[in-house]
Amino acid sequence: MASETVLLIEDDQDIAELLTYNLEQEHYQVLHAGTGEKGLETARIQTPDVILLDLMLPGINGLDVCRTLKGDPATRSIPIIIITARTEEADVVSGLELGADDYITKPFSPRVVVARLRAILRRRQPTDDSAAIMVHNITVDPGKHQVTVDGETVSLTPTEFRLLRTLIARPGWVFTRYQLVNASRGDDVMITDRTIDVHVAAVRKKLGHHGKYLKTIRGVGYRFEE
């Protein structure tokens, strides 16, 4: 049974009531702020477990709220899910690069919001960076620098290994190309946002039929499906 606290920063009262009802039905405690300023104040005082953040807010907008929260040591570790009616891809990319963990576009299903929130909270637990990761019968072992698919070893370049490790360690998370460039960069080769797509395509091919789990998020980046 859920007992975590969710801070909902949303100025649309109808949407706020809909989300509050559905989250409380799942036994989450919901705090509501109707402005960016109130959201920042509540986050600092209450330290919620996760924040649902609308981008279009009166006063301080959602991107500035995200930037402020991620720049404050007291709140930077709180996961943020952006909820937005905007269709501009640049806003989504900006939010993710500021440190948001996921995004949902309006209109949305409350069940989808709850599912995404649960996934974020499951992954909030600290992980051992040296521990092997297994998803969809794909195992990435950082200690051995080895990848196996259905029990068979797959040969990846260092760049491909870093890329896959980054994605599979956070299944369900959306990574922008810029974030993947930083995560994949090494001494062996120069990586840019123009070449990251080539490396992703190579990883997909080497994963065989499991490559279908490495999803392209149009205009944003990539996600490894849970």
Summary of the structure (lengths in Angstrom):
residues: 226
radius of gyration: 18.5
end to end distance: 21.3
largest distance: 54.8
contacts: 702
relative contact order: 0.11
helix: 42%
strand: 22%
